Amino acid sequence: MTEFHFTLHATDGAARTGRIDTPRGEIRTPAFMPVGTAATVKAMLPESVRETGADILLGNTYHLMLRPGAERVARLGGLHRFMNWDRPILTDSGGFQVMSLAELRKLDEDGVTFRSHIDGSKHRLSPETSMEIQRLLGSDIVMAFDECPALPADRERIASSMRLSMRWAARSRAAFGDRPGHALFGIQQGGLERDLRAESAEALREIGFEGYAIGGLAVGEGQEAMFGCLDYAPGMLPEDKPRYLMGVGKPDDIVGAVKRGVDMMDCVLPSRSGRTGQAWTRRGQVNIKNARHADDPRPLDEHCTCPACRSYSRAYLHHVFRAGEMISGMLLTWHNLHYFQEIMAGMRAAISEGRFAAWEADFHATRAEGDIEPL
């Protein structure tokens, strides 16, 4: 059986390209992971997601444990079979959703007690239960259970939260046990405090993980502050393991993160935007709701090969969105995911060929042009 293994192929400045080998297939890095919150990438078939170029999906432990339940997923053959995706899946630990979604949560040293946002039922999550739920789901990459305070927060709060997360990381490692072919990632915390990030990275290195995530960013601090942290945070983590920035982001966030040494990212943005009439293109954002598109026979992006651009006009996309037709969210989501994967493929090639700076300059210049002129 293929073991979980990361190979670094090339670097260009801090930017890296490589490959993660897993028993369920390879993941080309830098990688963007579409989010399949409740065992589906909304408005997409799994084979369509694969067609966009995705090597791996993300599933949400919190949502799946509440509905349909991890035990049920396990009885039905695990998450891969359940959702008809035979390639790698990463599951988050549930910690972030508990902090942001759950009602009446109570945090203590052992874990978190909370009430479901669905029906108010009471649940308990700890490092041990998070590892067990993720084992039942059968994901290939498991995330350590952590606590993520929203920024801005005072230094004392960030420090105590980070140290609790490090104690939970050690418990997650112990509870994960020996699972050949599966990987456990630790999560660096510490807000925007450089010394706390260093302390966190040191604690995680000491425990030892198959990969390392940068947590606690993209939680309200703004791009400039996030990039400031990413100027040093990835370099604190082991060079020979994948580095995953959680919950990022917009196209320029993704490019800026890869430039600073990040290998993996996930975000609901391409699918959520698609359902609300927002298309991301190489020339920036297009709001398909706007009246200017009503008579426009041109595609969203003439250089794009996705089904939305290949076969449908802006006028049609405007019409089906206005009419509330399901195909609107399907086509725009496909386009957005295709574009995000196109960015990743472009960066992988540019890093391999030592021309990342030129690629990045072109990326920003094209976006700055803005959308094509109205007819």
N, C-alpha and C positions, 0 to 999 in steps of 0.2 A: 504493500500500500504506500502511496505517496505520502510522505510526511509533510507537515506544514513547514515551508521554508521560504525565506526571502532572499532574492539575489539582486544586488545593485548592479545595473548595467552601465550607467554613465551618469556623470554629474556635469553641470554647467553653472558655475557659481555655486550657490547653495541648492539650486534646483536639481532634482534627482529623477532618474527613470529606472525602472527595474521590473521584477516579476515576483509575485507571491504564488508558490505552488501549493495546492491543497488537493486532497483526494477527489474533490469534485471539480477540479479544473483550475486553470491558472487565472490570476488576476493581474492585468497589466497596470503598472503604476507610472505616473500618478493616475489614480482611479477615482471616478465619481460614482457613488452608490445611490441609485434611486431609492426612495423610501417607500416600503410596502407596509405601512403602519399596521393594518389589520389583516395581514397575509394577502395583500393585493396592492399593486401600484395602481392607484385610482384611475379609472377610465382606460386602462391598458390590459391587453392579454400578455401573459408572461413571455410568449414567443415574440411579441412585438417589442417588448422591453429589450430582449436580447438583440433584436434586429437593430436597435438604436446604437448598439455597441457596448452595452453594460455587461460586465463580467461577474458582478456581485450585487445583491440587493440587501437592504437593511430591513429588519423586522423589529417591532416594538414589544418588548417583554410586558410592559404595563398593560397595553391594550389587549394583547393575546391572553394574558393570565386572567383578565376580567371576562373576556369573550373571544373565543368559545371556551377557554380554559386550557391550560397546558396539558393536563392529563388527557383531555379529549383529543387534542392534536397528536399526542403520543400514541394513543390507541388507534388513531387513523393513519399511522405510519410516519409521523413526524412532519415538520413544517414543509420540507421540500416536496414531499408527495402531496400533502394537503393542498398546497397552492400551485402545484405543477411547475416548479422551478427546480431543475436538477443541478444547478450550478451553486457556487458558494453563497451562503447567507451569513450576515453578521447580525446579531441581536444586541440591542443596548440593554443595560441592566435594569431599567425601570426607574432608576433614581431621579432622573431629570423630570420625567412625567409626573412622578409622585409629587415633586416639589412644585410643579407648575399647574397641574390639572386636578389633583386629588383634593377632596374636601376634608376639613377637620383633621389634618395630619398632625401626628405627634412624634417628634424625633427624640430618640435616646441613644445611649451608647450601643445598644444591641441592634437597632434598626429603626424602621418607621412603621407606625400604625396609621392607617388612613381609611377614609371612606371612598368608595367608588364614585366617580363622577357620573356613572351610568344609572345606578340604582340605589346608591347610598349604603351598599353592603360593606361590612368592615373587613379589612385585610391587613396582613402584616408582611412587610418585606425586610429581609436582612441579607447580609452577604451570602449566607448559607441558602436561604430560600431562593434568592435570585439565581444562584448557580444551579440549583435543582430545577427551577422552571426552565432555564435556558438549556439544561441537559435534556429535559423532556421535549422541548421544541426541536432539539437536534441540530442547532445552528453550528456552523463551522468555526466562526469567530465569536467568542463570548466576551462580554465586557464586564470588568470588575464593578461591583456595586459601590457607588460613591454618592456624595452629597454635593450639590452644585448651588451655591448661593447666587442670587441675581445681583448683578452689579448696577449701580455703585453700592458697595458695602464697606464698612469701616475695616481697617487692617486687622483688628483683633478678631472680628467675625470671620474674615477670610482665613486667617491663620488657624483658628480653632476648627473651622470646617475642613480645611485641607488636612490637618493632622488626624481628624476623625476619618476622613476618606483614606488616608494611608493605613490606619489600623484596619479599616474595612477591606483594603486591598490585600493585606496579609491574610485576612480571614477568607477572602474570595479565592486566593491562591490555594489555601489549604483545602477548602471545600471543593474546588474544581477537580482536584485529584489527578490521576494519570489517565488521560483520554487521548491516545494516539490519533493523529490526524486532525485533532481539534486544537484551537489556539485560544489562550486567554490573554486579553490586553489589559494592561494597567492604565489608569487615567491620571495624568498630571493635573494638579490644581494649584491654586495660589493667586488667583485673580490677576492683577496687573503688577504684582509685587515681585520683582526679579529674584530677591533672596528667598522668598517663599516658593517660587517656581523651582529654584535650585534645590531647596530642601526636599520638595516633593519628588523631583526627578531622582535624587539620591536614594530616597526611601524605596522608590519603585525599582531602581536598578538592583538594590540589595535583595528585594523579594525575588525578582527575575520573572519576566513575562516574554511571551512570543511576539508581542508588539506593544506599542505605547501610544496612547491617545493624549491629545492636548484638550483638556476639558475647560469649562468655565469661561469660554470666549463666545462671541456672537450672542451675548445675553444682554445687550443694551449699551455696551461700552463705546460703540462707534468704530468705523473702519480704521481710522488713524491710530487709535489706542490699541486695537487688535493687531495691526501690523507692527506697532511698536513692540508688543509682547512677542510676536512671531519672529522678530529680528534676533531674539536670543533663545526662546523656549525650545524650538525643535533641536537645536544644537546641544541642548542639555541631555537629550535622550540618546540611547545607543544608536550608533551609525548603521549597524548591521541588522537592524530590525525596522519594520514598517512604522511610520509615524502618521497618526490619524487625527485630523482636526475635526471635531464633532460639530455638526449642525451648520456647516458653511457650504454654500452661500450663493451670493450673486456672482455672475461671471467674473467681474473684476476682483471680487473677494477670492475666488478660486485661483485666479492667475497670480494674485499677490501672495497667496499662501504657498503655492507650488514654488514660486520664486524664492521663498524663504525656507524651503526644505521639507514641505509637507508631502506625503505620499498618497493619502486617502482622505476623502471628504464625503459628506452626505448632506442632503437638504431636501425639504418638501417643496421648495420654491418652484422648480419646473412644472411639477404636477399641479400644485395649488394655483399657480398663476394661469395655467392652461384652462382650469375650470372657471376662472373669473375673467376670461377674455384678454389676458396679457400674453403676448408672445415675446420671447427673447430672440433677437437676431444679431447678426454680426454688426449691424448698424444701430444697435441699441434696442430699447423696448418699443413695442408696438401695441397700442390699445385698440383692439379690433372693434370695440364698442363705438368708437368715434364715427360720426357721420361721414367723414372724408373717405371712408372705405366702401361706402354703399354702392358706388358705381365703378369701382376700380377692378378691372379684369386681370390685373397683374398678381403674381404670387406674393406671399409674405416676403420671401427672399429668393431672388432668381438663381442664386448659387446653391440653394439647399436642395437635397435629394430626398427629403422626407415626403410621405404621402400628401401631407397638407400643402406643401409647396409644389409638388410634382403635378398634382391633379386638380387642385382647387384654387379659386381666385380669392382675393381679399373680399370682394363683394359677397361671395358665397359664405365665407367664414363670418362676415359681419351679419349676414342674414340669419344663419343658423344660431348664432349666439343670441341675437335679438329675439328669435322665435323660441328660445329655450330648448333647442334640440340637443339631445345627448351627443350627437356627432361633433358638436362644437368642442366640448371638453376633450373628446377623444383625439381629434385632429390637432388641437393646439398643444395638448400634453405630449403627443408623439413628436411634434415639431420641437418643443422645448427640450425634451430629453435627448433628441437627436442632436440638437445644437450643443447642449452641454457635453455630450460624448465627443462631438467634433472638436471642441476646445481641448479636451483631454488628449485626443489623438494628435492634434496639432502640437501640443506641448511635449508629448512623448517623442515625437519625431524631431522637434527643434532641439531638445536637450541631447538626444542621441547624436545629433549632427553639430553640436556646439554653437547653435545660432539662436539660443533662447532670447537674448536681449533684442535681436532684430524682430523675432516673432512677436514678442511682447509689445514693442513699439508699433508694429503694424496693427496688432489687436486694438490698442488704445486709439490709434489714428482713425481706424475704420469706424469704431464706435462713436468717435467725436463728430463724424460727418452727420450723424443723425439719420432718421428715416428718409426714404426716397420722397421727392417732392410730390404733393398731391396732383392729380390730373386736373 
